[in-house]
Amino acid sequence: MNKTQAISLAAILLAGTAMPAVAQYPERPITLLVSWAAGGGTDAVARALATQIEKQLGTPVNVVNRTGGAGVIGHTEMINAQPDGYTIGLATAELATYYWSGTAEFTYEDVTPIALVNLDASAFNVSSGSEWTDLRMALDAIKAAPAGTYKLSGMAPGAGYHLALSGLLHSEGIDPTFITVVPSQGAAPGFQELASGGVDLVPSSLPEAQSMIAAGQVKSLAVLAGTRMAAFPDVPTVEEAIGKPWVAGTWRGLVAPAGVPAEAIAVLETAVEAAWNSDEFQTFMTDRGFGLTYSNSADFATFLANEHKGNGEIMGLLGLRQRD
C-alpha cells in the first residue's frame, strides 16, 4: 500500500467511526423545559409539540415545568443545561425582555435557536362581571382614572403581553404605568385572580383565555391582531373596536443551551419542522386559536436579534428599561 492509499484508508476509517455518533443522537429521552405553570398556553403548546417530536425521533420527550421568578428560573435552566442536546426549552417572548428589565443577565445570545413555532396576538380580557362592555369604554375609563386605580395580571412587568398592552395604551395617550401589574406565573393563575376580582384585566392570548371564556367567567373585548381569529369569531380586532389598527403579542420557540453540537441541532430542527407540519399539531393549534408561525434555526436567530433590539427601544420609551 502506498502513502496515498494509506491516507485514503485512514480517512475512510475515521469517517466510519464519526458517522455513528451523529446517527445515534438521540440515544436517551429528551427533557423539554417550560418556564410557566402547567395548564397555561405555553405548557399546552409544549406538550402538543413534544408528542409529535417523539414520533419523529423515536425517543421520549418529557415536558418539565420550571416555574418561578416570572419565567427567569426556567429560562435560566435552559441556558445552563448541559449542552448535549438532551435538555431543550420552549422559550417565550420574555427571553428578549429580561436583560432590559434588569431581571437577568442573559440575552438571546446565550441560547442556540432551534425553531420559532408560534406567534400569538394578545387579547384584552376582563371578568364577565366587568362594567366595561367594549374596548373603547375600557380605554376611556383607564385614561380618566387616577394612577393605580386598575390592576392587571397574568405575567411579570415587562413581559410580552404587558408590552403589547402598554404599546396600545401609549398609542391612546395613556401612561401604561398607570395600571399596576400584579405578577403571576403565567396566564392560568392570572385568570384566577381576575375571576376573584383581584385584578381588572389580563392581557393574554385568546387560547389561554378559552376555558375561562367558555365557563362564563371572562370576556375578551378585543384581540391585537390584523384579522379576527377563526376560533374566536365573536372577538373584534382593535381596529374594529376603536378604529385604529394595532397588532402585538408574544411568541414561543424551541431553544437549546449555547454550545450544543451542530449535528444535534440539525436533527432537532428537522424533527421539529416535521412535528410542526404534522396534521395533529396543526389541528391542535388551529382549534385552540394559537398563531401558527414557523422559522428555522437561522431565521429564528435573526428574529431574536430584532426582538432584543425592538424591546429595548420600547421598554426605554415606557420607562421599563434598566440598562443602556
Helices and strands as residue ranges (DSSP letters): H 3-23, E 30-34, H 41-57, E 61-65, G 69-71, H 72-80, E 87-92, G 93-96, H 98-101, G 108-110, E 111-121, E 123-127, H 135-144, E 151-153, H 160-171, G 176-178, E 180-182, H 187-195, E 202-204, H 206-214, E 218-223, H 238-242, E 249-257, H 262-277, H 279-288, E 292-295, H 297-317
